[in-house]
């Protein structure tokens, strides 16, 4: 359920980002931030799911390692080179 919610939020954020044809800079920044946060949330959910599967011997360790790397890649503020800490409204 959480995975579907995260994917839905990701899709909404992507749509908001793409939909803006002639946006103000703040709107683009807000959409990008929302997209990054949804990606980060999705990465955390997938990592937790992989941990649970590996703990039950129902998942692959490689999948868990990939999920952990994804969480690390998104880090605290999104992907490397895209440090959006604050958005002015």
N, C-alpha and C positions, 0 to 999 in steps of 0.2 A: 504494500500500500504506500509506504513512504517513498519507494522507488518511483512509483507512478506519479506521485505528487511532485517529486523533484524533477522528473522529466517534463511534467506539465508546466511547471514554473520556468524551466529552461526554455521550452517552446514559446511561452509567452514573452520571455525576455528577448529571445531571438527575433520574434515577430515585431516587438516594439523597436528593436534596434534596426531592423530591415525596413520597417514601415516608414521611418522618418526620412523623407526625401529631401526636405529643405529645413532641417531642424536647427535649433539653437544649440550651441556647444554644450550647454548644461544638460539638455535633453539627451544628447548622445552619450555624455558621460554617465548619466543616470542609467540609461539602458545598458550600457556596457558593464556598469557596476552590478546591476541586477543579474545580467547574464553570468558574470564571473562568480557571483555568490551562488547562483543555482548550480553551476558546474562544480564548485567547491562542495556544496551540499551533496550533490549526486556522487562525487568521488568518496566522500565520507560514508555514505550509505552503502555503496558497493564494497568498500573496504570492510565495513562491519559484517556485511553479508558473507564475504569471503572468509573472514575470520571464523564465523560461526560454522560454515561448511567445512573448513579445515579441521576445526575442533571436533567435528563429528565424523571425520574421515570421509566426508562426502564431497570434498572439493580439492582442487589441486593447489599445491603450495605456490606454483608459478602464478596462478591467478591472484592469490593473496599478495604476492610480491608486486605484481602489476598494479593492483588496487592501491597498495601503500605508496607506490611511486607516483600514482596519479594524485593522491592526497598531498604528497610532498610538492609536486609540481605546481598545484594550485595555491599552496601555501596560505598565508594569512590574508593576502590582499589580491589574490588572483594569479594568473600566469606570470612567469618572469618577464620583466620589461613592461609590465602593465600595472603599476602600483597606484591604484585608485583608493586613497585612504579616506577622502572626504568629498562629498558632492554638495556644492552650494545650490540651494533651491531659490 
